[in-house]
Amino acid sequence: MSIGNSPPEDRPSVGQAIQKARIDARLTVDEVSATTRVRVPIVHAIEQDDFSRCGGDVYARGHVRTLAKAVGLDPDELVAQYDAEHGGRPAPTPAAALFEAERIRPEPGRPNWTAAMVAAIVAVVGFVGFTLFGGGDDSARPPVAQDGPSPDSAGEPDPAKPADPKPDPEPSVSESAIAAAPADKVTVKLVAEDGKSWFSAEAHNGRLLEEGVLQDGDSRTFTDDKRIDLVLGNAGAVTLFVNGKEVDKVGEVGQVQRVSYTKGDPEQG
């Protein structure tokens, strides 16, 4: 459903558009809340154009986009209307300029003859020491052992030869970074391996962590104190790691799946 062709004076507000589309779709507020995981009081407030309970413009846009999808409206169009009605999308905060310490350059001066003389003396002393202790009659040197083991020592290890080092064992899955997730939190990692998938991740209090399209080969990791709620648009293309363990199978290719995970062993919600 699109509302972009309506004249500005006849166009309903964002909250009115969501409420009308919900009623036309014969959906209750409780049903929309259960589908989108946006709490009932927030849905009521948004339908009354009260976005103060969303926690800021960023979360308000996320709720508007999620509710628009649930009731059949164009999410991009409705978010653009929200920006127009509430002062526009905020400009990104410019990154703070990095402070670069001034490099102190030594002033050109006279050659350091003292250092040059010390280096020359060290070189002479080293040459003399090598001549006295490293040279001399070759007959004073011990004879070189013949190649190959002697008959008496055949098959016995040479105590002077260090044993071959054993190769380090390959790290197991439990040694990966996701396996080291803290026990007092819930950690979820999404990996797109067989295609791309739309996803949405929310914290236990309904706060939107992130939503978007996970391209093939991309990954995302989310952490919360109690619970993480996920919506996967193509569940068969996504592999999940929850609290350090891989979830066997979330869903089929093309299947929309809603799951929730808490601390401890992963249990599909």
N, C-alpha and C positions, 0 to 999 in steps of 0.2 A: 504494500500500500504506500502511495506517495502523496505528500501534501505540498510539494514544492510548486505546483501549478496554480495554487490558490492565490488570489490577490492578498497582499500583506494585511489589509484591513479586515479581510474575512478569514484569514488563516488562524486556526486555534493555537494557543500556546503549547509549549512542549508538554506540560502536564495534562492539558485538556486533550491533546492528540493521543497520548498514551491511554488515558482513561476511556476515550471514545473507541479506540481500536480494541481495547480489552473487552468492553461491553459488546461491541460488534462481533467479537470472536467468542462471546459467551463464556468468558473466563472470569472466575472470581479472583479477588486479590490474593486469597490463600493459595489458589492454584498457580498464579503467576509467581508468588514467593517461593513455592516449592520447586517450580521449574527453574527459576533463575538464581535461587539461594539469596535473593535480596530480601531482607527482613520486612515483615508486613508493615510496621510503622513507617519505614522508609518509603515503601511503595505508595502508601496513603499520602505521605508528605509530598512526594514528587508529583503525584496526580493533582495536588493543590498548588503546584509550582513553588513548593517550599523545599529548597535544596540545602538548607542549613544543617540538616541531619546527615548529609552525605560525607561530611568531613573535609570539604574542599572541592575546588573545581575539577581537579583530576579524578577524584572518586565519583563526583557527580556525572562527569562525562561517561565514565565506565558504567554507572548504573543506567543512564539514559540509553546507552548503546545496547546493554543487555536486555532491558525491558522492551526496547523497540523490536529486537529480534523475536522476543517471546510473543508479542501481540501482532506481528506481521508488518511492522513499519520498516522503512528504509533507515538503518541506523546512522549511516553517514549523513543523510539529509537532516535527521533529527538532531544530531550532535552539532551540525553547522547552524541550525536554528537556535540551539542553546547558546552557542558562542555569540550569535548576533544579539540575542536577548540579554546576555549577561556580560557585555563589554568585550567580547572577542576572546580568542584564544590567547593566553598570556605568552609573551615573547620569552624564549629560553634565556635563562640566566647566563650571561657570558662567563666563561671560565676566568678565574683570577689569574692575573699575570704572574708568571713565575719569577721569583727573585733570584737573580744571578749575581753571585758575589763577584766583586771586581777582582780580577786577577792582577796580582802584583808582579810586574815584570822587573826583573833585575836591571839596573842601569848598567850600560856597558862600562867596563873599567879596565884596569891594567891586567895583563896576564898573571895568573897565579903561579909564580916561579917556584914557590915553596912546595906546592903540591906536585909539580913536575919533577923536582929533585927527589922527593920522597918516592914517587913511582919508579924513578930510575934506580934508586938504591934497592928497592924491593926486588926489581927484576934481576939485578946483579947478584944479590944474595941467593935468590932462587936458582939461578943458573949454577952458581958455585956449589950449592947443596946438592943439586942433581948430579953434578959431575963427581962429587966425592962419594955419594951413597948409591947412586944409580948406575955408575959406570964400573970400571975395574976389570980384572981378569975374568973371563968367562968360565975358567976352570973352577973358580970358587963357587959357582952356582950349582945347586943340586941337579943331578941328571933328570931328564924329562922321562916320565913313565911311558912305557910302551902302550900303544893303542890296544884296546880290547881287554876284557877281564882275564885275570889269571885263572889257571885250572882250579886252584883252591877256593877262589872267591866266586866261581860261576854260580849264578842263581841266587846269591846273597845280595841284599841291598847294600849300597855304599853308604856308610854312616855319614860321610862328609857331604853327600849329595842330598839336598832337601827333597822331601817327597813332593810329588806333583800336587799342586793345590786342587781341591775339589771345586767343581763349578758351583756357583751360587744357585740355589733352587729357584725355579720360576715363582714369582709372587702369585698367590692364589687370589680368588675373587674377594675373599674376606679382607685382604690387605689393601684393597683399593681405597681411594679417597672417600667414596660414598659409604664404605663399611665403617669408617672412623667417625660417623655421624654421632653427635652427643646423644646419650641415652635419655636425657631429660627433655628432648625436643623431638618433633617429627620432621623428617627430611625426605623429600620426594624429588627424584630426578627423572625427567622425561627425555627420551632419546628417540628421534624419528629415524627408523632404519629401513622401512619398506615403502616410503612415500612421504607425502606431507600431510599434516593434520592441523585443523583449527583447534585451539585449546583455550581454556580459561581456568585460572587458579585463584582461589580465595582463601583467606585465613579463617580461623574459627569464629571470628566476630563479624564475618561478612565483608571484610575489607578486601577489595580486588587487588591481588598481587600483580597479575599480568594476564593479558589476553592477546591473542594474535594467531599467526600461522607459523607452525613449526616446519621449516623446510627439511627435506630429506638430508640427514646427516647432522642436523642441528640438535642441541640439547638445552634444557633449562633445569635449574635446581631451585627448590623452594623450601623454606624452613619456617616452622611456627611452633609456639609453645604447646598447643593442644591438638589442633586438627587442621588438615589441608583438604579442601574440596576441589575436585577437578571435573571439568567437562571436556571430553575429547570428541572431536567431530569425525575422526577416522581412527577409531580405537585400534584396528588391526595393524596400523602403521607405526604405533608407538610402543616402545618398551619402557616399563617402569621399574625403578629401583627405589624401594621404600625402606628406610631405616637400615640401609646396607644390604638388603636382600632383593633379588630380582623377582618381580611378580610374574608368574608363569604366563598368563594370558589375560589381557584386559578385555578384549572384544574382537569382533571380526572386522575385516576391511569394509569401510563404508558405514560402519555402525557408530551411532552416537552413544557414548557411554558416560554416565555420571558416577563417580566413585569418591569415597572419602577415606582418609587414612589418619590414624592416631599413632601415639608412641608405642614402642614395642614391636612385636611381630606384625607384618603387614596383614591387614584384614580388609577385604573389599567392602565398602559401605553400600 
